[in-house]
Amino acid sequence: MINNTATLAEFDPVEFLNCAESAQAYIDEAVATGDAAFITESLGVVAKARGMTDLATKTGLSRETLYRTLSKKGNPNLNTLLSITKALGVTITVGIPTQAAK
C-alpha cells in the first residue's frame, strides 16, 4: 500500500512581513476582525518580523514585556499600544462603521 500523505511546513507569517506595506495590510486585516486578542497577536507577529530587540529599544519596554503584551492573552493599555505601533511604523485606524458592517 502506498502512503500518499504529504507533510506540510507550518505557515509563519513573519516570513512575509518584511516591508511596511505588507505589515500595514496585515494589521488592517486584523483590525477589521474586531477581535482584540487577534489584533494584539498580529502586532506581535509584525514585531517579531521587525525584530523584538529593536522594538524594545524604541519603546523602552523589555523584550519580555513585549512578548507578554503582544500575545493572545496580552491586554496592552492605549499608551503601550500607541508606543508599539509608532515604533513599528504602522497605524491602527478607528472610524465609523459602514452600514453593512454594523
C-alpha positions, 0 to 999 in steps of 0.5 A: 500500500502506498502512503500518499500523505504529504507533510506540510511546513507550518505557515509563519507569517513573519516570513512575509512581513518584511516591508511596511506595506505588507505589515500595514495590510496585515494589521488592517486585516486584523483590525477589521476582525474586531477581535482584540486578542487577534489584533494584539497577536498580529502586532506581535507577529509584525514585531517579531518580523521587525525584530523584538530587540529593536522594538524594545529599544524604541519603546523602552519596554523589555523584550519580555514585556513585549512578548507578554503584551503582544500575545493572545492573552496580552491586554496592552493599555492605549499608551503601550499600544500607541508606543508599539505601533509608532515604533513599528511604523504602522497605524491602527485606524478607528472610524465609523462603521459602514452600514453593512458592517454594523 
